[in-house]
C-alpha cells in the first residue's frame, strides 16, 4: 500500500485519542464524520484504563462495545517516553490494525489551544486528541526492534552519565574549602567514568550480536566525523532511516529543516533550524559536523562555500548537519560505505 492510499484510509477511519499517564490512560473515541466545534467535547465517549497489558484488553472490549468493531479505527497519543512506546507495543500485540501514532506534543498542544478549550483534564485531552487524529491523520509510529530499543536505552543512559560527569567536573573547577568534599568528588568522578566505559562496552557488544545493526553502524562510521557513539545514537533515536521515502522527510522529522521568518516587506528574519525534532539527534549531528569541517572533504567544501557566500557560521554548520543526515540515509539505502570524495563505492 502506497503512502497516498494509506493516508486516504486513515482519513476514513475513526480515531481514539489517548492521554497517557504513568499508571492510567484516558481514551476518547471520535468518529470519522465528527468535527469540532460541530461536535462538542462532552459528546465524545470516554473512559479510563490502567496502563498495562490488562488495561489494553479492557480498552479493546470497551472499543468493540462502541459499535465500531468492523470499521477502521486508529489510535493517536502524545509522545511521553516509555509510557507511550510501551502502550504502543501492547496495542500492536493485541490489534495491529489500530496502527498507533505517537504525535509531537508541540503539534498536539498547538492544535488543542486552537480549539479554545478552557479546562484541562485527562479525558478532555483524550477527546481533543481524537479530533487531532481526524483532522491531521498522523503517520503510524515505527516500533523499534528489541535490540534497537535496548540500544536506545543504553545510549540515553550514557548521555545521562556524561551530563552528570560534566556537571561534576565543572563543580571541581570551583574553589572548595573542604578536603572531604574534594575527595568524594574525585571518587564520584572515577565511578562515573567507569560506568560510562562499561555502558559503551555493552553497546558495542550489543551491536556485535546483531548483523543488521552491525552493518548499519559500520556504514555510518565510514562517514568522516561519525564515530561509534554518534552512529549508534542516530540509529537508536531515528530508527531505520530507509523508511523515509525522501531526504526532506528525514530532515523535517529530525528537526533539521530550515525555518524562515518573513512577513510583508519589512520583516526578514534570519533563517534557523526548526528544532522540532529530537534534540539528541541534533547534538550528534552537531558534533559530527564540527569534526567533518576540519577535514579535507566535501563537508568542509560545502561549509567554506557557504561562508564565502556571506552565510553566518551557524547557518553553514546547519547545512553540513543536514548534508550528513541525508548522506547517512543514502549509504544505508545503497548498502555501500561512504567514499571520501562524496560518492558511494
N, C-alpha and C positions, 0 to 999 in steps of 0.2 A: 504494500500500500504506500503510495507516494505521499509527500508532505501535504499537498493540497486536498486530496481526498480524506486524509486523516483529520485535517482541520475542519472540513465540511461535516464529517461525522461528529466531531466534538461540538460543533455549533448546534447540532440537533439533539444533543444529549442533555439530560438533567444533571445538575451539579449539586454536590453536597459539600458545603463549607465546613472545615474542621478548625476549631480553635483549640490548640493543643497545649496542655499544661503538664506538669511533672507527673501527676497521678491520674488525671482525667482528661477527657477530650469532649468538647461540646460540638454537636453537629446541627446543621440547618439545611433542609432539602429545598432547593429552588428548581422548579421545573423549567424546561427549555422555553416555554412561552411566557414565563413570568418576567416582568421587568420593573425596576424601581424608577419612579415612585408610584406607578400604577398599582403595583402590589406592595402593600405595606410590610414592614419587617415583622410585625406581630402576627401576620397571616401565614408566615413560613413555619412549618412544623419543625420542632427542635427537640433535642434530647441530650442527656449527659451519660457518658460511659466511662468505665475505668480504662486507663491507658495500659492495656495488657492484651495478650492474645485472646483471653476470655472476653474482654471488653469488645474486641473486634467481632467476635462471634455474635455477641448480643447486639452490636450495631447492625450487622448484616440481617439478623432476624427482624429488627425494627425497620430497616430499609425495605425489606420484602413486604412488610405489612402496610407500607405506604402505597402499594398498588403499582410499583414500577419494576416488578421482578423480571418482566420480559422486555423491558425498554432499556436503551443505552443510558448508563449513569457513570459519571466521573466524579472524582474527589479532588479538592484543592485545599491546601493548608499553607500557612506561612512557614518559612524556614526557622526552626527552633533547635538546631543542632541534632543531637542524637534522639531527642524526643520525637521529632517529625520523621527522621530517617528510619528509626525502629518501627514506628507505626506504619510507615510505607511498606516495609518488608513484611509485616504481619498481614496487611491488606492484600498484597500481591500473592502471598502464600495461600490465602483463602479464596480470593476472587480477582484474578489478574485483569479482568475486563474493566475494573474500576480505573485503571491507569492513573494512579495518583500523581498530582502535580504539586511540587513544592515551590511556592512563589516567593519572590524577593519581598521582604517586609516593607521596603521603601515604596514599592509599587502598590501593594495592597493598602498600606496606610494612606497613601495619596488618594486612592480610589474611595476608601471609606470616608475620608474627610470630604470628598466631593459630594457624598450623599447627604451631608449635613446632619449626621446622626449626633444628637446631643448627649446621649447616655453612652456609657461604656460598660458592658457586661460580656461575659464569655458567650452567652447564647446570641446576643446581638451581633457580636463579631463573627460568629459562625454563620449566621444568616447573611450578613453583609458579604462574607467571603463566597457564599453560594452565588450571589449576584455577580461578584467579580468573575467567577467561573463562567457564567452565562455570557457576560459581556466580553471577556478577554480570551477565553478558551486557551489557557496556558498549556504548554507542551508537557507531556508526561516526564516525570523525574527518572533519570537514569540511575538504577540501583547498582552500586559498585559490587564487584565480586568480593567474596570474603577476604582474599588476600589484599585487595586494594583498600578495603575498609580497615584492615589491620595496619596497613602501611600508613593510611591517613592518621589513625590513632597514634602510631609511633612518631610520625613526623610532627604532629601537633604537640605531643608531649615533649619532644625535643625542643621545639620552639619555646615552650613554656620554661623549660630548664635554662635555655640560653638567655631568655629575658631575665630570669632570676639571677643568673651569673653576672650579667651585665650590670644589673642594679647593685649587686653586692660589690663589684669592682669599683663602681662609682662611689659607693659609700666608703670604701677602703682608701680612696684618694683624699678623703676629708680628714682633718686633724682629729685625733681620738686621744682622750686623756686616760683611757682605761686599757692597760695591757691585757686584762681579761677579755675585753670585747675584741681587741685586735686578734688575740689567739683564736677565739671562737669564729671570727670572720674568716681567718685563714683556713681553719678546719672545714668550715662550711663551703668555702670556695673549692677545696680539694674534693669534697664529696660531690658537689655539683658537676665538676669537670669529669669525675669518674662516672657519674650517672649518664652524662651526655655521651661519653665514649661507649658505654655499654648499650645505650639505645641505638647508636649508629651501627654497632656490630650486629644488633638484632635486625635492623633494617636491611643491612647487606645480606645477612643470612636468609631473610625472607625473600628477597629478590632472587637470590641464587636458587631457591627451591621451586620457583615458577618460571618456566621457559618463556612464556609470553611477556611477563613482566620484565624478565632479564633482558629480552630482546629490545623492548621499548626503551628501557633505561640506557642500554648500550647505544642505541641510535641517538637518543637525545644528548648523551655525553660526547658524541662526535662533533657537536657544535662548539665552536670556540667560545669559551666563557661559561659553559654549562657543566657543572660538576655533579657528583652523585647526589648531594643533598638537594640541590635545586631541581634536578631531573625527577627525583622521587616525589618531591613536593608538588611539582606540576602535575604529575600523573595521579597522585593521591587526591588533589583538590579538584582537578578538572575532569578526571575520568579518561575515557578513551577519546582522544582528540579527533579520531577518524569519523566520529558520529556527526560532526559538523559538516554540512554539505558545502559551505562556503567559508573562506577565511574571515570574512566580515562578521559572520555569525559568531565565530570563536572570539574575535576581538571584542565584540559587544558583550558577550557572555562574561568575559574576564574583566570587563570594565576598562578596556584599553582603547576604546574608540574615542575620537576627539569630540569635545563638547564645545560648540560655538556659541558665542553670546553677541547677538547683533539685534538692534532694534532701530527702525527708521534710518535716518541719515546721520544721526549724531552719536549713536551708541555702537561702538565697535570694540567689544571686549576681547581680551586675549583668549585664544583657544586653550583649553585644558583637557586633561583626561577626564572621562565621565566619572570614574571611580565608583561605579555602581556594582562592580563585581567583587570578586574575592580578594581581600587585601593581602592575603598570604601569597597569592599568585603574583600580584604586582610587586611585592617585596622581592620575590625570587627573580622576576624579570629585571628589576632594577639592578640587583647585584650582578646578574649575568651581563647586563648591558654595560655596566661600569667596567667590567673586565674586558668585554669584547672590543670596546672602542680604544683600548690601549694596544691592541694587536694590529698586525698588518693584514686586514681582511676587508670584506665588503661592508661589514657593520661599521667599521671605522670610516670607510669611504663615504658611506651614507651620512654618518654623523658630521663629518667635515664639510660635505657638500651643503647640508642644511645650515651650518654655521656661516658659510660663505654667502649664503642667500639672505643672511641677516636674521635667521631664526634664533630665539633665545636658547640657551644651552639645555634647559629642561624640556623644551619642545622637541629639540633634536634628539635628546635622550629618549623621550617618549616614543618617537618614531622608530628608534632602534629596538625598543622593547616590543613594539608591535611586530616589527620585522622578525625578531627572534621567535615570537609566538607562532607566526604564520609558517616560518621555516620548520619549527617543531612539528606542526601538523603535516606539512608536505613530506618530510622524510619518514614519518610514521606511515603515511599512505603508500609511499614508494617502497618502503622496506629497505632502503639503502642509506648508508652513512652519509653525512654531510661532507661535501668537498670544500677545502679551504678557499677555492675560487668562487664558491657560492652556488655550485651545481652539484646535484647528486651523482654519485659514481654509478 
